[in-house]
Amino acid sequence: MPRKIFKSSQSQDLITADLSAGRVKLTWAKQSEGQIVIEDVRSKEVAEGADLEITQFLIQTWRDWRLKDRQAVCIIPSKLFISKNVDMPSNDPEEISKIIDLQAGRYTPYSRDEIVIDYLCMTTPGQHYTNVLLIIVNRKLIDRYVQIFDKAGVLITKFGISSEAAAHFYERLLPSEQLNGSVAGLHIDQDNSDLVIIDKREMVFVRSLPVGASQFRSDPQSAEMSLAAEFKKSLASFQDHGVGQPVKALVMTGLVPSSPSLEKSIRDSFPAGSADNFPVKSVSYAAQFQCSSALKTKLGTENTESFFELMAASGFDSELKIDLTPKEIKLKRKFRESGREIITLGILIMTCLVMICVFLAGKIY
């Protein structure tokens, strides 16, 4: 699903990384003339806590891809963050930000210093409050990732979440406004599935379901029943929160099992009377992105892992609002950039002074 961002004669490399689940995943995309093309993907299975091995893999990948720009976006999957739907008694963005900063610790078992938090606001005309989707991650996880990338000489420009990237994909594929309701998207990965609900072009609900492709391979019938039960439970939770319109369609992608009864099990999760007209659409994510010919061949022969969320993050990079980069790191970068600007300005002033002195000396002599 390529999209136009801005026209440029020069190409720009976009690297997206996921370090979770004991497996490092990377995608390399090129942005050129308003188009994004996924050039290659890579993955490596690593032992838990093998940070040095991950660093070496990152260094080798940058070398193999011959990348000069040592920057990347790191995405956090839904199983590694906490999402909370809360109502804030205000419509003022600054006031909402202050409330969240002061009360963030209430929503997790951690103190404020132990977490990084960001959020999305869903405003409805006529409401005197704001529905807020909080995204909370353990600070230790972010610090660990920062150290790994620092040792590899790579700057992380943003810590996004995979669910938001997926939400843009689902919305573009099946616009919620056309359905007069919400759209649910389900990405089936190796060990878990990511459920996202979108309403009025906004991600309003996120859940990680503990059923993935590995469970379908070992016991298909049990996995199917478990996934349908988890989906039903999550749907009930979404309706209880009252943060969006009823779900009218479901998009499934990733490592979707070839089970003819899976769609029926999902439909049966809905209230009586609504299941018959409920569309369930299973799509191949790779076909929705513009990929290089070499990558198409690679993905066609290796269907054992999903790169959907990384591709979506590359394709919708400029539209991702959630950034879990700690404030201290953002401030350090701003100071560093300001320092560079001051040095550049100083050099420019000195150059101008030297040129003026040379000019005046030439006039005098």
C-alpha positions as CSV (number, residue, x, y, z in Angstrom):
1,M,0.0,0.0,0.0
2,P,2.4,2.7,-1.1
3,R,1.5,6.3,-0.4
4,K,2.7,9.7,-1.4
5,I,4.5,11.7,1.2
6,F,6.5,14.3,-0.6
7,K,8.3,14.4,-4.0
8,S,12.0,14.3,-3.9
9,S,14.6,13.4,-6.5
10,Q,16.8,11.7,-3.8
11,S,15.9,8.4,-2.1
12,Q,15.7,8.1,1.7
13,D,16.3,4.9,3.6
14,L,13.7,4.0,6.3
15,I,14.7,1.2,8.7
16,T,12.2,-0.2,11.1
17,A,13.1,-2.6,14.0
18,D,11.4,-4.9,16.4
19,L,13.6,-6.5,19.1
20,S,10.8,-8.5,21.0
21,A,9.9,-12.1,21.4
22,G,13.5,-13.5,21.3
23,R,13.7,-12.6,17.6
24,V,15.1,-9.4,16.0
25,K,13.2,-8.2,12.9
26,L,14.2,-5.5,10.5
27,T,12.7,-4.0,7.4
28,W,14.5,-1.7,4.9
29,A,12.4,0.6,2.8
30,K,13.3,3.3,0.3
31,Q,11.3,6.5,-0.1
32,S,11.7,8.1,-3.5
33,E,9.6,10.4,-5.6
34,G,6.7,10.1,-3.2
35,Q,6.7,6.3,-3.2
36,I,7.8,3.8,-0.5
37,V,9.2,0.5,-1.6
38,I,10.1,-2.2,0.9
39,E,13.5,-3.4,-0.3
40,D,14.3,-6.2,2.2
41,V,13.5,-7.8,5.5
42,R,15.7,-9.7,8.0
43,S,15.3,-11.6,11.2
44,K,17.4,-13.5,13.6
45,E,16.4,-15.7,16.6
46,V,18.3,-14.7,19.7
47,A,18.5,-16.0,23.3
48,E,16.8,-13.9,26.1
49,G,19.1,-11.1,27.2
50,A,21.6,-11.6,24.4
51,D,22.1,-7.9,23.9
52,L,25.6,-8.2,22.4
53,E,24.4,-10.7,19.8
54,I,21.6,-8.3,18.8
55,T,24.1,-5.4,18.6
56,Q,26.3,-7.4,16.3
57,F,23.3,-8.4,14.1
58,L,22.4,-4.7,13.7
59,I,25.9,-3.8,12.8
60,Q,26.1,-6.6,10.2
61,T,22.7,-5.7,8.7
62,W,23.7,-2.1,8.2
63,R,26.9,-3.3,6.6
64,D,25.2,-5.8,4.3
65,W,22.5,-3.2,3.3
66,R,25.3,-0.6,2.8
67,L,23.4,2.0,4.7
68,K,25.0,5.4,5.3
69,D,22.2,6.8,7.4
70,R,22.4,5.1,10.8
71,Q,18.9,5.9,12.0
72,A,15.9,3.7,12.6
73,V,12.4,3.6,14.1
74,C,11.8,0.9,16.8
75,I,8.3,-0.4,17.3
76,I,6.9,-2.0,20.4
77,P,4.3,-4.8,20.0
78,S,1.1,-4.8,22.1
79,K,2.2,-7.6,24.4
80,L,5.0,-5.3,25.8
81,F,2.9,-2.3,26.6
82,I,-0.2,-1.5,28.6
83,S,-3.2,0.2,27.0
84,K,-5.9,1.9,29.0
85,N,-9.1,3.7,28.0
86,V,-9.9,6.5,30.4
87,D,-12.1,9.6,30.3
88,M,-10.5,12.9,31.1
89,P,-12.8,15.7,32.5
90,S,-11.5,18.3,30.0
91,N,-11.2,19.2,26.4
92,D,-8.1,21.3,26.8
93,P,-5.0,19.5,25.4
94,E,-2.6,21.1,27.9
95,E,-4.8,20.3,30.9
96,I,-5.2,16.7,29.7
97,S,-1.4,16.4,29.4
98,K,-0.9,17.7,33.0
99,I,-3.6,15.3,34.4
100,I,-2.0,12.3,32.7
101,D,1.5,13.3,33.9
102,L,0.3,13.6,37.5
103,Q,-1.9,10.5,37.6
104,A,-0.1,8.1,35.3
105,G,1.0,5.9,38.2
106,R,-2.6,5.1,39.0
107,Y,-3.0,3.0,35.9
108,T,0.0,0.7,36.4
109,P,1.7,-1.2,39.2
110,Y,4.8,1.0,38.5
111,S,5.7,4.5,39.8
112,R,5.8,7.4,37.4
113,D,9.6,7.2,37.1
114,E,9.4,3.6,36.0
115,I,7.3,4.1,33.0
116,V,7.1,6.0,29.7
117,I,3.7,7.2,28.6
118,D,2.0,8.6,25.6
119,Y,-1.6,8.9,24.5
120,L,-4.2,9.5,21.8
121,C,-7.3,11.7,22.3
122,M,-10.7,11.0,20.9
123,T,-12.9,14.1,21.0
124,T,-16.6,14.1,20.3
125,P,-18.5,17.4,19.6
126,G,-20.8,18.3,22.5
127,Q,-18.8,16.2,25.0
128,H,-17.4,18.0,28.1
129,Y,-14.8,15.2,28.5
130,T,-12.2,13.5,26.3
131,N,-11.8,9.8,25.7
132,V,-8.0,9.1,26.0
133,L,-6.2,5.9,25.0
134,L,-3.1,5.6,27.2
135,I,-0.1,3.7,26.0
136,I,2.3,2.8,28.8
137,V,5.6,0.9,28.7
138,N,8.2,0.0,31.3
139,R,11.1,2.4,31.2
140,K,13.7,-0.4,31.6
141,L,12.6,-1.8,28.3
142,I,13.2,1.5,26.5
143,D,16.5,2.1,28.3
144,R,17.7,-1.4,27.2
145,Y,16.8,-0.8,23.6
146,V,18.5,2.6,23.6
147,Q,21.7,0.9,24.9
148,I,21.6,-1.8,22.3
149,F,21.2,0.7,19.4
150,D,23.8,3.1,20.8
151,K,26.4,0.3,20.9
152,A,25.5,-0.5,17.2
153,G,25.9,3.2,16.4
154,V,22.2,3.6,15.4
155,L,20.0,6.5,16.5
156,I,16.4,5.6,17.2
157,T,14.3,8.6,16.0
158,K,11.1,7.2,17.4
159,F,9.8,4.5,19.7
160,G,6.4,3.8,18.1
161,I,3.9,1.0,18.7
162,S,3.0,-1.6,16.1
163,S,-0.7,-1.3,16.8
164,E,-0.9,2.3,15.6
165,A,0.9,1.4,12.3
166,A,-1.5,-1.5,11.8
167,A,-4.5,0.7,12.5
168,H,-3.6,3.0,9.6
169,F,-3.3,-0.1,7.4
170,Y,-6.8,-1.4,8.4
171,E,-8.4,2.0,8.0
172,R,-6.9,2.5,4.5
173,L,-8.0,-1.0,3.5
174,L,-11.5,-0.8,4.9
175,P,-12.5,2.8,5.9
176,S,-14.7,2.8,9.0
177,E,-16.6,5.9,7.8
178,Q,-18.0,3.8,4.9
179,L,-19.3,1.1,7.3
180,N,-21.0,3.5,9.6
181,G,-19.2,1.8,12.5
182,S,-15.9,0.7,13.8
183,V,-13.4,-1.7,12.1
184,A,-11.4,-4.4,13.9
185,G,-8.0,-5.5,12.7
186,L,-6.4,-8.8,13.8
187,H,-2.8,-9.5,13.1
188,I,-1.8,-13.1,13.9
189,D,1.9,-13.4,14.7
190,Q,3.9,-16.4,16.0
191,D,3.0,-16.5,19.7
192,N,0.2,-13.9,20.0
193,S,-2.3,-11.8,18.0
194,D,-2.7,-8.0,18.0
195,L,-6.3,-6.7,18.0
196,V,-6.9,-3.1,17.1
197,I,-10.3,-1.3,16.7
198,I,-10.5,1.9,14.7
199,D,-13.4,4.4,14.7
200,K,-13.6,7.6,12.7
201,R,-10.0,7.2,11.6
202,E,-8.7,6.9,15.1
203,M,-7.3,3.9,17.0
204,V,-9.6,3.6,20.0
205,F,-8.8,0.2,21.4
206,V,-5.9,-2.3,21.6
207,R,-5.5,-5.8,23.0
208,S,-2.9,-8.5,22.8
209,L,-4.5,-11.9,22.5
210,P,-2.3,-14.9,23.8
211,V,-3.0,-17.1,20.7
212,G,-0.7,-17.2,17.6
213,A,0.4,-19.2,14.7
214,S,2.5,-21.6,16.8
215,Q,-0.7,-22.7,18.7
216,F,-2.5,-23.3,15.4
217,R,0.3,-25.5,14.3
218,S,0.3,-27.6,17.4
219,D,-3.4,-27.9,18.1
220,P,-5.6,-26.1,15.4
221,Q,-9.0,-26.8,17.0
222,S,-8.0,-25.7,20.4
223,A,-6.3,-22.6,19.1
224,E,-9.3,-21.7,17.0
225,M,-11.6,-21.9,20.0
226,S,-9.2,-19.9,22.2
227,L,-8.8,-17.1,19.6
228,A,-12.6,-16.8,19.1
229,A,-13.1,-16.7,22.9
230,E,-10.3,-14.1,23.4
231,F,-11.8,-12.0,20.5
232,K,-15.3,-12.2,22.1
233,K,-13.9,-11.2,25.5
234,S,-12.0,-8.2,24.0
235,L,-15.1,-7.1,22.0
236,A,-17.2,-7.1,25.2
237,S,-14.5,-5.1,26.9
238,F,-14.5,-2.6,24.1
239,Q,-18.3,-2.2,24.2
240,D,-18.2,-1.8,28.0
241,H,-15.7,1.1,27.7
242,G,-18.1,2.9,25.3
243,V,-15.3,4.5,23.4
244,G,-16.5,3.9,19.8
245,Q,-19.3,2.7,17.6
246,P,-20.1,-1.0,17.3
247,V,-17.7,-3.1,15.3
248,K,-19.0,-3.7,11.8
249,A,-16.1,-5.6,10.1
250,L,-12.9,-7.5,10.8
251,V,-9.7,-7.6,8.8
252,M,-7.3,-10.5,9.5
253,T,-3.7,-10.6,8.3
254,G,-0.3,-12.0,9.2
255,L,0.1,-15.7,9.7
256,V,-3.6,-16.5,9.2
257,P,-4.2,-20.3,9.3
258,S,-5.9,-21.9,6.4
259,S,-8.9,-23.0,8.4
260,P,-12.3,-22.7,6.7
261,S,-14.0,-22.7,10.1
262,L,-12.0,-19.8,11.7
263,E,-14.2,-17.1,10.1
264,K,-17.3,-18.8,11.3
265,S,-15.9,-19.1,14.9
266,I,-15.1,-15.4,14.8
267,R,-18.5,-14.5,13.5
268,D,-20.1,-16.6,16.2
269,S,-18.3,-14.3,18.7
270,F,-20.7,-11.5,17.9
271,P,-24.2,-10.9,19.4
272,A,-27.0,-12.9,17.9
273,G,-28.5,-11.3,14.8
274,S,-25.3,-9.3,13.8
275,A,-23.0,-12.2,12.8
276,D,-24.7,-13.1,9.5
277,N,-24.0,-9.7,8.0
278,F,-20.6,-9.3,9.5
279,P,-17.8,-9.3,6.9
280,V,-14.5,-11.0,7.8
281,K,-11.8,-10.2,5.4
282,S,-8.5,-12.1,5.3
283,V,-5.7,-10.4,3.3
284,S,-2.1,-11.1,2.4
285,Y,-0.3,-8.1,3.8
286,A,2.7,-8.4,1.4
287,A,0.4,-7.8,-1.6
288,Q,-0.8,-4.5,-0.1
289,F,2.7,-3.0,0.0
290,Q,5.0,-2.1,-2.9
291,C,7.9,-4.6,-2.5
292,S,11.1,-5.2,-4.5
293,S,11.0,-8.2,-6.8
294,A,13.7,-10.0,-4.7
295,L,11.6,-9.5,-1.5
296,K,8.4,-10.8,-3.2
297,T,10.3,-14.0,-4.0
298,K,11.7,-14.2,-0.5
299,L,8.3,-13.7,1.2
300,G,6.7,-16.2,-1.2
301,T,9.0,-19.0,-0.1
302,E,9.3,-18.1,3.6
303,N,5.9,-17.9,5.2
304,T,7.0,-18.8,8.7
305,E,7.0,-15.3,10.2
306,S,5.2,-12.0,9.8
307,F,6.8,-8.7,8.9
308,F,3.4,-7.0,8.6
309,E,3.7,-4.5,11.5
310,L,7.2,-3.4,10.5
311,M,6.1,-2.8,6.9
312,A,3.0,-0.9,8.1
313,A,5.3,1.3,10.3
314,S,7.5,2.0,7.3
315,G,4.5,2.8,5.1
316,F,2.8,5.1,7.6
317,D,5.9,6.4,9.4
318,S,4.9,10.1,9.0
319,E,1.4,9.4,10.4
320,L,2.4,7.7,13.7
321,K,1.6,10.0,16.7
322,I,2.7,7.7,19.6
323,D,6.3,8.2,20.6
324,L,7.6,6.4,23.7
325,T,11.0,8.1,23.6
326,P,11.7,9.3,27.2
327,K,11.6,13.1,27.7
328,E,15.2,13.2,28.9
329,I,16.4,11.7,25.7
330,K,14.3,14.2,23.6
331,L,15.8,17.1,25.7
332,K,19.3,15.9,25.2
333,R,18.8,15.7,21.4
334,K,17.3,19.2,21.4
335,F,20.3,20.6,23.3
336,R,22.7,18.8,20.9
337,E,20.9,20.2,17.9
338,S,20.9,23.7,19.4
339,G,24.6,23.3,20.1
340,R,25.3,22.4,16.5
341,E,23.2,25.4,15.3
342,I,25.2,27.7,17.6
343,I,28.5,26.4,16.3
344,T,27.3,26.7,12.7
345,L,26.2,30.2,13.3
346,G,29.5,31.1,15.0
347,I,31.4,29.7,12.0
348,L,29.2,31.7,9.6
349,I,29.8,34.9,11.6
350,M,33.5,34.4,11.7
351,T,33.6,33.7,8.0
352,C,31.7,36.9,7.3
353,L,34.0,38.9,9.6
354,V,37.1,37.5,7.8
355,M,35.6,38.3,4.4
356,I,34.8,41.9,5.5
357,C,38.3,42.3,6.9
358,V,39.9,41.1,3.7
359,F,37.6,43.4,1.7
360,L,38.5,46.4,3.8
361,A,42.2,45.6,3.7
362,G,42.0,45.4,-0.1
363,K,40.4,48.8,-0.2
364,I,43.0,50.4,2.2
365,Y,46.0,49.0,0.5
